């Protein structure tokens, strides 16, 4: 171990950016799957052809995942989520088309209905359906209301699809199913591996025992393990009256979503020195403030991703004007996100708001600004 003349070595929780490339791959596949589903439903593509396209997208994404267990979980999660997305959007469109058909029959004169082939019209995209009826319905307030209500219903269905994340269903130790965001699952897995690699380097340097840092109001998953002493060599025992157990056992809890390597975990490891005590990093007030900043950043990121996805799906449905307006909104929100992060001296990661690998923006980390 290091001598007392040197400061204790610290093992930081893996940098968030380590999972960036894999998260973008996952998000890109999610976006592509939603685009294909929207296109198939709104343009009448066959389920057989859609299935082939979806399988191809899922396979390409899974090729970039090395761990076979994680790869299987991601594939199953995509398959289940894609089926759910298809069913929900398909049912939504069926319902709004049925309602529109009934409203059209009430609104248009009988002679107009005879002249229109409703079945042929309703095989088109929502935008084409509206364009077909608009010349006949725009002449009165009832017709305008019908069109506006139909457009609103379709857009709400698209909005719901854009915001719905891919989910993995995992089993607890008791065998109970629990739903986990695939995005969080991938980030945890990548960070876990990065953490293991870092720990091996510290083991090579001869660090045997480490403290986990401690702070008030931490997450429930970390609370039982913070401020504790752990070994890096797999041993258990007592030193100076302090009990220690293998850190590896703790890192495996919750599928890798534990202290140090868990999702958004801010704890770190500090080399044990004789006579040292469990470290405390922050006051309760400081933690509350930092947690609020974290939550605001995550809210910005989730909202921007959802708006980007919604924009792309609106274009698939033919609502180009609405899509362009939404693009301006998320661009404005993105500037606010970056400004908020810099004002609070926090890093922001552009990969966290990317929804596709074909976006022009590149990975860039804005380093924490010291006040």
VENWO-V21162 format. One record per pair of residues at least 12 apart in sequence whose C-alpha atoms are under 10 Angstrom apart, sorted by the first residue. I is the first residue (numbers start at 1). GAP is how many residues later the second one is. Records with the same first field share a line. If there is no record, write none. Layout:
I = GAP ; GAP
This chain:
1 = 204 ; 205 ; 206 ; 207 ; 208 ; 270 ; 271 ; 272
2 = 203 ; 204 ; 205 ; 269 ; 270 ; 271
3 = 270
4 = 269 ; 270
7 = 264 ; 266
8 = 202 ; 262 ; 263 ; 264 ; 265
9 = 193 ; 198 ; 201 ; 260 ; 261 ; 262 ; 263
10 = 192 ; 200 ; 201 ; 202 ; 203 ; 258 ; 259 ; 260 ; 261 ; 262
11 = 184 ; 187 ; 188 ; 190 ; 191 ; 199 ; 200 ; 201 ; 249 ; 256 ; 257 ; 258 ; 259 ; 260
12 = 183 ; 186 ; 187 ; 201 ; 248 ; 249 ; 254 ; 255 ; 256 ; 257 ; 258
13 = 178 ; 179 ; 181 ; 182 ; 185 ; 246 ; 247 ; 248 ; 249 ; 251 ; 252 ; 253 ; 254 ; 255 ; 256
14 = 176 ; 177 ; 178 ; 179 ; 180 ; 181 ; 182 ; 183 ; 184 ; 246 ; 247 ; 248 ; 250 ; 251 ; 252 ; 253 ; 254
15 = 176 ; 179 ; 180 ; 246 ; 249 ; 251
16 = 171 ; 172 ; 174 ; 175 ; 247 ; 248 ; 249 ; 331 ; 332 ; 333 ; 336
17 = 170 ; 174 ; 331 ; 332 ; 333 ; 334 ; 335 ; 346 ; 347 ; 348
18 = 169 ; 172 ; 173 ; 176
19 = 167 ; 168 ; 169 ; 170 ; 171 ; 172 ; 173 ; 175 ; 332 ; 333
20 = 167 ; 170 ; 329 ; 330 ; 331 ; 332 ; 334 ; 343
21 = 43 ; 330 ; 331 ; 336 ; 342
22 = 39 ; 42 ; 43 ; 161 ; 164 ; 165 ; 168 ; 329
23 = 159 ; 160 ; 161 ; 162 ; 163 ; 164 ; 167 ; 328 ; 329 ; 331 ; 332 ; 333
24 = 159 ; 327 ; 328 ; 329 ; 330 ; 331 ; 332 ; 333 ; 339
25 = 35 ; 36 ; 37 ; 39 ; 40 ; 329 ; 330 ; 331 ; 332
26 = 32 ; 35 ; 36 ; 38 ; 39 ; 48 ; 52 ; 140 ; 156 ; 157 ; 160 ; 329 ; 330 ; 331
27 = 34 ; 138 ; 139 ; 155 ; 156 ; 278 ; 282 ; 324 ; 325 ; 326 ; 327 ; 328 ; 329 ; 330
28 = 29 ; 33 ; 326 ; 327 ; 328 ; 329 ; 330 ; 331
29 = 25 ; 28 ; 29 ; 30 ; 31 ; 32 ; 33 ; 49 ; 326 ; 327 ; 328
30 = 27 ; 28 ; 31 ; 48 ; 51 ; 52 ; 132 ; 134 ; 135 ; 136 ; 153 ; 279 ; 325 ; 326
31 = 131 ; 134 ; 274 ; 275 ; 277 ; 278 ; 279 ; 281 ; 282 ; 324 ; 325 ; 326
32 = 21 ; 22 ; 25 ; 26 ; 277 ; 280 ; 281 ; 323 ; 324
33 = 17 ; 20 ; 21 ; 22 ; 23 ; 24 ; 25 ; 45 ; 46 ; 48 ; 49 ; 52 ; 53
34 = 20 ; 47 ; 48 ; 51 ; 52 ; 55 ; 124 ; 127 ; 128 ; 130 ; 275 ; 276 ; 278 ; 279
35 = 126 ; 127 ; 274 ; 275 ; 277 ; 278 ; 279 ; 280 ; 281 ; 282
36 = 14 ; 15 ; 17 ; 18 ; 21 ; 46 ; 50 ; 277 ; 280
37 = 13 ; 14 ; 16 ; 17 ; 45 ; 46 ; 48 ; 49 ; 50 ; 52 ; 53 ; 124 ; 276 ; 279
38 = 47 ; 48 ; 51 ; 52 ; 120 ; 123 ; 274 ; 275 ; 276 ; 278 ; 279
39 = 86 ; 274 ; 276 ; 277 ; 278
40 = 46 ; 50 ; 85 ; 276
41 = 45 ; 46 ; 48 ; 49 ; 50 ; 52 ; 53 ; 82 ; 83 ; 84 ; 276
42 = 47 ; 48 ; 51 ; 80 ; 81 ; 82 ; 83 ; 84 ; 85 ; 86 ; 274 ; 275 ; 276
43 = 80 ; 81 ; 82 ; 83 ; 85 ; 273 ; 274
44 = 78 ; 79 ; 80 ; 81
47 = 39
51 = 28 ; 31 ; 32
54 = 24 ; 25 ; 28
55 = 20 ; 23 ; 24
57 = 21
58 = 16 ; 17 ; 18 ; 19 ; 20 ; 21 ; 24
59 = 12 ; 16
61 = 13 ; 14
62 = 12 ; 13 ; 16
65 = 121 ; 125
67 = 122 ; 123
70 = 115 ; 116 ; 119
71 = 115
73 = 94 ; 95 ; 96 ; 97 ; 109 ; 112 ; 113
74 = 92 ; 93 ; 94 ; 108 ; 109 ; 111 ; 112
75 = 93 ; 107
76 = 91 ; 92 ; 93
77 = 89 ; 90 ; 91 ; 92 ; 93 ; 102 ; 103 ; 104 ; 105
78 = 87 ; 88 ; 89 ; 90 ; 104
79 = 87 ; 88 ; 89
80 = 86 ; 87 ; 88 ; 89
81 = 83 ; 84 ; 85 ; 86 ; 87
82 = 84 ; 85
84 = 77 ; 80 ; 82
85 = 75 ; 76 ; 77 ; 79 ; 80 ; 81
86 = 75
88 = 69 ; 72 ; 73
89 = 65 ; 67 ; 68 ; 69 ; 71 ; 72
90 = 67
91 = 66
92 = 61 ; 62 ; 64 ; 65 ; 66
93 = 32 ; 33 ; 57 ; 60 ; 61 ; 64 ; 65
94 = 28
95 = 58 ; 59
96 = 30 ; 53 ; 54 ; 55 ; 56 ; 57 ; 58 ; 61
97 = 25 ; 26 ; 29 ; 32 ; 53 ; 56 ; 57
98 = 24
99 = 47 ; 50 ; 51
100 = 22 ; 29 ; 30 ; 46 ; 47 ; 49 ; 50
101 = 17 ; 18 ; 21
103 = 39 ; 40 ; 43 ; 44 ; 47
104 = 14 ; 29 ; 32 ; 33 ; 38 ; 39 ; 42 ; 43
105 = 13
106 = 36 ; 37
107 = 29 ; 30 ; 33 ; 35 ; 36 ; 39
108 = 25 ; 28 ; 29 ; 34 ; 35
109 = 27
112 = 24
116 = 16 ; 17
118 = 14 ; 15
121 = 12
125 = 191 ; 192 ; 193
126 = 24 ; 25 ; 28 ; 29 ; 191 ; 192 ; 193
127 = 24 ; 27 ; 189 ; 190 ; 191 ; 192 ; 193
128 = 189 ; 190
129 = 18 ; 21
130 = 16 ; 17 ; 18 ; 20 ; 21
131 = 16
133 = 14
134 = 12 ; 13
151 = 168
154 = 160 ; 163
155 = 155 ; 158 ; 159 ; 162 ; 164 ; 167
156 = 154
158 = 151 ; 152 ; 153 ; 154 ; 155 ; 156 ; 158 ; 159
159 = 147 ; 148 ; 150 ; 151 ; 152 ; 154 ; 155
160 = 146 ; 150
161 = 145 ; 148 ; 149 ; 152
162 = 143 ; 144 ; 145 ; 146 ; 147 ; 148 ; 149 ; 150 ; 151 ; 152
163 = 139 ; 140 ; 142 ; 143 ; 144 ; 145 ; 146 ; 147
164 = 142
165 = 15 ; 16 ; 17 ; 18 ; 141
166 = 13 ; 14 ; 15 ; 16 ; 17
167 = 12 ; 13 ; 14 ; 15 ; 16 ; 17 ; 18
168 = 12 ; 13 ; 14 ; 15 ; 16 ; 17
169 = 12 ; 13
170 = 85
171 = 84
172 = 82 ; 83
173 = 81
184 = 73 ; 78 ; 79 ; 80
185 = 70 ; 71 ; 72 ; 77 ; 78
186 = 77
187 = 70 ; 74 ; 75 ; 76 ; 77
188 = 67 ; 68 ; 69 ; 70 ; 73 ; 74 ; 75 ; 76 ; 77
189 = 66 ; 67 ; 68 ; 72 ; 73 ; 74
190 = 66 ; 71
191 = 65 ; 66 ; 69 ; 70 ; 71 ; 72 ; 73
192 = 59 ; 60 ; 63 ; 64 ; 65 ; 66 ; 68 ; 69 ; 70 ; 71
193 = 63 ; 68
194 = 67
195 = 56 ; 65 ; 66
196 = 52 ; 55 ; 65
199 = 33 ; 34 ; 48 ; 49 ; 70
200 = 32 ; 33
202 = 30 ; 69
203 = 28 ; 29 ; 30
206 = 26 ; 27
207 = 24 ; 25 ; 26 ; 63 ; 64 ; 65
208 = 22 ; 23 ; 24 ; 25 ; 26 ; 27 ; 63 ; 64
209 = 20 ; 21 ; 22 ; 23 ; 24 ; 26 ; 30 ; 35 ; 36 ; 37 ; 38 ; 60 ; 61 ; 62 ; 63 ; 64
210 = 17 ; 18 ; 19 ; 20 ; 21 ; 22 ; 34 ; 37 ; 58 ; 59 ; 60 ; 61 ; 62 ; 63 ; 68
211 = 14 ; 15 ; 16 ; 17 ; 18 ; 19 ; 20 ; 33 ; 36 ; 57 ; 58 ; 59 ; 60 ; 61 ; 62 ; 65 ; 66 ; 67 ; 68
212 = 13 ; 14 ; 15 ; 16 ; 17 ; 18 ; 35 ; 47 ; 48 ; 55 ; 56 ; 57 ; 58 ; 59 ; 60 ; 66 ; 67 ; 68
213 = 12 ; 13 ; 14 ; 15 ; 16 ; 46 ; 47 ; 53 ; 54 ; 55 ; 56 ; 57 ; 65 ; 66 ; 67 ; 68 ; 69
214 = 12 ; 13 ; 14 ; 52 ; 53 ; 54 ; 55 ; 64 ; 65 ; 66 ; 67 ; 68
215 = 12 ; 51 ; 52 ; 64 ; 65 ; 66 ; 67 ; 68 ; 69 ; 71 ; 72
216 = 64 ; 65 ; 66 ; 67 ; 68 ; 69 ; 70 ; 71 ; 72
217 = 66 ; 67 ; 68 ; 70 ; 71 ; 74
218 = 41 ; 47 ; 48 ; 49 ; 66 ; 69 ; 70 ; 73
219 = 39 ; 40 ; 45 ; 46
220 = 38 ; 39
221 = 32 ; 33 ; 36 ; 37 ; 38 ; 41 ; 44
222 = 28 ; 35 ; 36 ; 37 ; 38 ; 40 ; 43 ; 44 ; 45
223 = 35 ; 36
224 = 26 ; 35
225 = 22 ; 25 ; 26 ; 33 ; 34 ; 35
226 = 33 ; 34 ; 41 ; 42 ; 43 ; 52 ; 53 ; 54
227 = 40 ; 42 ; 50 ; 51 ; 52 ; 53
228 = 14 ; 15 ; 16 ; 17 ; 19 ; 41 ; 49 ; 50 ; 51
229 = 13 ; 14 ; 15 ; 16 ; 17 ; 18 ; 40 ; 41 ; 42 ; 43 ; 48 ; 49
230 = 13 ; 14 ; 15 ; 16 ; 17 ; 18 ; 19 ; 20 ; 39 ; 41 ; 42
231 = 13 ; 14 ; 15 ; 16 ; 17 ; 41
232 = 13 ; 14 ; 15 ; 16
233 = 12 ; 13 ; 14 ; 15
234 = 12 ; 13 ; 14 ; 15
235 = 12
239 = 35 ; 36
240 = 34 ; 35 ; 36
242 = 35
247 = 12
264 = 30
267 = 14
268 = 13
290 = 54 ; 56
293 = 47 ; 48 ; 51 ; 53
294 = 47 ; 52
296 = 41 ; 44 ; 45
297 = 40 ; 41 ; 43 ; 44 ; 49 ; 50 ; 51
298 = 39 ; 54 ; 55
299 = 38
300 = 30 ; 33 ; 34 ; 36 ; 37 ; 38 ; 40 ; 52 ; 53
301 = 32 ; 33 ; 36 ; 47 ; 48 ; 49 ; 50 ; 51 ; 52 ; 53
302 = 50 ; 51
303 = 27 ; 30 ; 31 ; 50
304 = 23 ; 25 ; 26 ; 27 ; 28 ; 29 ; 30 ; 33 ; 48 ; 49 ; 50 ; 51
305 = 25 ; 29 ; 47 ; 48 ; 49 ; 50 ; 51
306 = 24 ; 47 ; 49
307 = 16 ; 19 ; 20 ; 22 ; 23 ; 24 ; 26
308 = 15 ; 18 ; 19 ; 21 ; 22 ; 23 ; 45 ; 46 ; 47 ; 48
309 = 45 ; 46 ; 47
310 = 12 ; 13 ; 16 ; 17
311 = 12 ; 13 ; 14 ; 15 ; 16 ; 19
312 = 12 ; 14 ; 15
314 = 12
334 = 16 ; 19
338 = 12 ; 28
341 = 25 ; 27 ; 28
342 = 24 ; 25 ; 26 ; 27 ; 28
343 = 26 ; 28
344 = 24 ; 25 ; 26 ; 27
345 = 21 ; 22 ; 23 ; 24 ; 25 ; 26
346 = 20 ; 21 ; 22 ; 23 ; 24
347 = 18 ; 19 ; 20 ; 21 ; 22
348 = 16 ; 17 ; 18 ; 19 ; 20
349 = 14 ; 15 ; 16 ; 17 ; 18
350 = 12 ; 13 ; 14 ; 15 ; 16
351 = 12 ; 13 ; 14
